Amino acid sequence: MALIVRSSAIHAAGCYTTTRIGRGRRIAEYTGPRISKDEADEMYQDAPLTYLFGLGNGDLVIDGHCTAMFINHSCEPNCETEVVRGRVWIKAIKEIAAGTEITYDYHLYDGDDDEQICNCGTAKCKGTMFSVDEVKKRKKARKSD
């Protein structure tokens, strides 16, 4: 299996497969230095883009430095993340044809003020990259304001 990074209609650059990938296959590992959320917030305070992956409750993050950092969010993904013994894998949840962009649902939950608008363009787009729980939490907070 080979992955390439090229232009994406979802967001700037995306990760694509050049070969067919079978359902259940691990595609890539999300790697990079592990830092605290506070360190990440300080490092990337004014950065327009980050490639951070939250672990556990989000107090620890991976500062992405790998091919997997180019895998974009989609509300109708072809992959999901799987944490195995502290390692984060991107795994196919369906068969993926050669030439297809690899995607997974980010399920963001960090509570930052930014809206994290989704640009996946799928028929089931929920309009945000936030998790369902985060969306509910934000709606509840707006109602109590």
N, C-alpha and C positions, 0 to 999 in steps of 0.2 A: 504494500500500500504506500502511496506517495501523496503528500500534501503539498500544495503550493499556495502562496499568498498573492492575490491580485485584486484589482478593483472590484468593489461590491456595491450593488444598488441599495443595500441595507445601510451600510456605514463605511465610507472611505475604502478601506481594505478589508478583505475577507479571506477565509481559509477554505480551499476547495480540494476535493479529492480527484486524483487523476485515474483512479481505479475503482471498481465496484467494492463496496464495503458491506459485509453481511451484518444482519441484526445481532446485537449483543457484543460486537467486537469493540475492543478498546482502540480508540483512534489516536489519541494524544494525551500526554500528561501535562497538566498545568504546573509549570515549575518557575522558580525564581526565589529570591530571598524572602524569608518569612520575617515580617516586622509587625509591630503593634499597630492597631488602628490609629492611635494617637501620633505615632511616627509618620504613618502614611498621610494623615490629615495635614501634618506640618509640611512634609515633603512636597505634597501636591496641592497645597492651598490655592494657588493661582493657576494651576495647570488646567487647560481645557480638556485634556484626556488623561485617563489613568487606565492601567491594566491590572487592577487589584482584584483578588479573589478572596472573599471572606471565608474564614474557617470557623466552625463551631458557632458560637454566638456572635462572631464578628470582631472579637477583641484582637485576634491575630489574623493577618492577611498575607497572601502571597503577592509579591510585587512582580507581576508577570514579565518574564524574559524568555519567551519561548514561542513556538509556532502557535500554540493553543491560545495565546493572547489575542490572536486575530480572528478567533471564532466569534461570530456575531450572535446577538440575541434574536430570537424569533418566538412569536406566540404559538407557532405551529412547528416546533423544532424537529430535527431528525436525530438529535442526540440528547443526552442528559449527562449530568456530572455524577460521579461515583467516588466516594472517599474510601480508600482501602489502606489500612494501617498508616494513616496520616498523609497518604499521597492522593492527589486529585486527578482522576481520569475523566476524559471525555469519551463516552461510550455510545455507540449507535443504538437507537431504539427502534429502528426499522432498516430495511435494506436501503442503501444509498447508491444511486447510479454514479458512474464516473462523470466528472465535470460538475457535480453538484456542490453548492456551497454548504459547508458544515455549520450547523446552528444548534444552540440550546437556549432554553429559557433561563435568563439570569436570576430570576426570583430575588431581585434586590430587596434589601430590608434595612438598610443602614439609617434611615430616618433623616438623611440630609435634606436640606430645604429645596434642592433642585428637583424638578419634576420627573426627570429621566424618561422623556418621551420616547416611545417606540416607533421605529421607522421600518418595521419588518414588511409591511404591506400585504400581509396574508389576510385571507377572508375572516379569520378569527382574531384579528389583532385587537388586543385589549387597550391599546393606546399608551401603555406604560411598560417599563421594564421591571417595575416593582412587583413583589409577590402579592398574592391575593390578600394575605394577612396584613401586609403593609398598607395596601390600598384601603382596607377596612379601617385600620388604625387612623389613617389620615382623614377619612370621611368623618369618623367619630370626633376627632380633634377639631375639625372645621365646624361641626354642629355645636360643640360646646363653647366655641369662641363667641 
